[in-house]
């Protein structure tokens, strides 16, 4: 547990960087949250001529817009900023673009979000995240002690902050699926934290005289191989989605990959566990390395509540 | 001996299943998997099956292509209309009671009227209060009234209550849904879904529709049709320059020009019983032929009898479509609207008139359209990712845990089949993020097995025998599995609640996946292990 003297400052620094990124670099908000139009078109004859398309749409004077190659060379993503004049104005804009591009292109996807919906979606997303955090906090509080709930929360808000920083840095589209990604990261990295906490609680009950840092070390070590295996299987699933899942969910899977695989694992070991020391779990223990009652390397001897039947005697009984 | 009995019972708890319990578990899993079967047959084949077996997964619009429109009812129009109605009532009531008044006007959210003589105030208040009706709440009378009436020094203020307005909006949305349903059906679109969203929104989803331009045009029209007389007392230009008579207003023509039209409605579109596109017999241009119900026919006959030789205006959504001169009384209750239409316009107008007018204008606030090409690509991409992801996880588990890895893979396979079964039972919508949810579940579902196996390894290291370690591994890991999955499930539940469309699809598959993986971890994996232990009586654990 000595690494907390390194991991805490590092995490604090990274979190501050992430928050600064959010405020000064901003997020690449998608149309879900800022309104506007998104069109994915595919040219019917040959690769798309971006310059020509740009000129065509530019002549419509629709304010800010952008064109982007998207996957194949004849796939183009057109983004048009929200038009002034309410929900109706967005519809007019789409109609004009459809008219200008005509039938040279296939309209693979058209999404129009008006101002009244976009502000709602953003507030729903934020409320959803806060609600999820509260609900999980309450659940953990019931199942564990409040220190555990608080520790898990601090650790996982830290996950979310870093992930938002990542999204700001990489300029991935921040839309409704990003909220889904954030919620899944929250649920998943908590899953990991809870597994370790479960073990810490078990050890707290069993080894009354083990010092807190030693106990945490033993708990993390005992669950480490499980953490590694599980993270590998989840990473394999995400990798498959990232490579083969198509463009439409790429930003979603990339965000999950970062949040679940990189941050989640680090957090549960290096933040969620040691933070319990600061929150005062086991503060009334004797502490220090004097006379630990059992070596933490062999944590699971026969529990005290079962009769003192040794495994050999039990096996004999079966035969 | 007592000790031995105790231990045997403990093993029974984790690794021993009575025959009927094992059968129940297997049958439950099998039946749930069976529900996934209709997904592998064509729509037409499934339709011959009994109805309970027909439930299947619905592909989301992002996978099958189609158009989704979110419409908002113009609540301001509803409010304004309500105010206008109150205003009209005030005028009628006071005139009937012969109470002189001045300064009748709509101010903000209320109607104000000044009673001229202070002796009339009590009388007027009584008459106007009669306009306000008690509102019925969910449990009978709610104590609220439709209009709040206040008086201050001869100035009477009538304010429609919020509860009354909310009720009007609710009715307007209900009516709109009905009319949208009719319009969409008239357009011949296949399997549309139309549902209320929140207080004042309506979600219209049409699978397979690639270009919703015409649908939007049809839904964007209120289609309020009136027949009114043209006011010939002055020209529209004169009226615009000076002041229009109180009972008339200036309206624009659909093809340009201005008309001075009386506000009084002779017959309204509500009295139409049929409207069909057709062609004028003389000019051969597209027209709409319509027929009134008996009430409309009688009123139209009266009006045309009194006004032979004068023009009347056919007004659609406050625009004059045409203003023909009445050559002779129209007694048969049938008529024709001409207005230099194209065939398509005549067709659409007939549809609108048949379906009826919307109680308030609708605005498209969100549109999401996916072409069939992208949908097909997304399905392929999702399938590829699912196969590759599953293969990688299966291989990894086998390499890491050997025989036990194989057990885990069997459990995950059944798990995925059960996810499809449950999704079919719910007739859930599968979206691309939903497929991602399933792939992710495969990764997460093996976690239960990993937790159990790692615990078994630990118990072995602590010096237990194989069977004893397996037993202890299960009993200790299950509590952890429950705790860790509930947190993810809470996140999925919140996501389901706040999300819409594709995101909700993700929440559904993630949530269902957690439940089925809990089921397999607690029953199937244990059952497989129990049979293996019973058959092989292992001395060592092969992990």
Interface residues (C-beta under 8 A of the other chain):
Chain A: X40 X42 X86 X87 X88 X91 X94 X95 X98 X106 X107 X108 X109 X110 X111 X112 X113 X114 X116 X117 X124 X125 X127 X128 X131 X132 X135 X136 X139 X140 X143 X176 X177 X179 X180 X183 X184 X186 X187 X188 X190 X191 X192 X194 X195 X198 X199 X202 X222 X223 X225 X226 X229 X230 X232 X233 X234 X235 X236 X237 X238 X239 X240 X241 X243 X244 X245 X246 X248 X249 X252 X253 X256 X298 X299 X300 X301 X306 X307 X309 X311 X312 X314 X315 X317 X318
Chain B: X3 X4 X6 X7 X8 X10 X62 X70 X72 X210 X211 X213 X216 X363 X364 X365 X366 X367 X368 X369 X370 X371 X373 X374 X377 X378 X381 X382 X384 X385 X386 X388 X389 X392 X393 X396 X397 X400 X432 X433 X435 X436 X439 X440 X442 X443 X444 X446 X447 X450 X451 X454 X457 X458 X459 X461 X462 X463 X464 X465 X467 X468 X472 X476 X479 X480 X483 X484 X485 X486 X487 X488 X489 X490 X491 X492 X493 X494 X495 X497 X498 X499 X500 X502 X503 X506 X507 X510
